[in-house]
Amino acid sequence: MNTYRLKLLLGGWMMCGIACATGSTVDANGSGGAYGGEGGAPHGPMSTGTKGSTSAMSSTHAATTSTNATTATTSGPTTTSTVSSTSVSTTSAVTSTSSGAACQQGTRITYGTLWKHAPNHPAQYDDVPGMTVTWDGSCPPMMSDSYATLSNGWTPYFTGTGGCVIGFDSDCPSSPPAPCKTRITYGPSWQHPANHPQQYDDVDGHIVWTSRFCANAGLNSSAMLSNGWQPTFQGTDACDMSFRYENCGGV
C-alpha cells in the first residue's frame, strides 16, 4: 500500500516537472499558452506604458512650467514698462502745463527808502503784469528832489539829489536765474577815471552806498561803496549816485 502511493507520488512529480518546465519555456519565449503571449502582454507593455505615461506627464508638466515661466517673464516687464512710461509722460505733461499756467511775464519794481510814495500806496513796490520794465539809471534833479523815467513811462520821485534807487525783478525768472547786477550811475560832478568816458558802471552783485555818507576832502568829496570803491566828486558835499538793481530780489 505504501509502495503504491509512493509510485503515484513519484509519477505525479515527474509529470508536473515536465509540464512546469514546458510552461516556463513557453512563457519565457512569449509565444502560445494561456499565460504566454496574453499573460506577458499586460505586464510588459503595461509597465512600459506606465513608464511612458509617467514620462509624458513629466514632459507635459515641464512644458506647462516653461509656458508659465515665459508668461510670467513676459507679463512682468511688459506691465512694469507700461506703467512706468505712462507715469513719466503724465508727470511731464502736468509739470509743463502747471509751469506755463503759473508764470505770466511781468516785472516787480521795488523802490529805495527815499521814494516818495503816492497817496494810498503804502507798499514799497509795484507789480507790472505783462511787460518787462527797466531803467537806464539816470536820475536828474527836480528842485530839491530827483526822479527816474522808467521804460513804461512812469516817473517815480525821490527825496534829495541822486536819491534814485530801484530794483527790477522778473515774474518769470530764467533757469538758472540770471545773476544779480548793479548799475551805478554818477552825477555830473563825478571825476571820471582815465579811459572811462561812461557816466556809469555795471557791476556784478548787489552794491550799495554805505550809509549814503559823503566825506569832504579839501575841495572835493567822496563816497564809500560796499565793494570798496571810492568815487570822487568835484566840490564839497557833491556825492551824487543812483543805483539800479536787476535780478537782486529788490533793493
Secondary structure, DSSP 8 states (H G I E B T S, - for coil): -HHHHHHHHHHHHHHHHHHHHHHHHHHHHT-SIIIIIHHHHHHHHHHHHHHHHHHHHHHHHHHHHHHHHHHHHHHHHHHHHHHHHHHHHHHHHHHHHHHHHH---EEEEEE-TTB---TT--SSEEEEETS---------EETTEEE---TTS---EEESTT--EEEEEESS--SS----EEEEEE-TTB---TT--SSEEEEES---EEEEEEEEETTEEEEEETTS---EEESTT---EEEEEESSS--
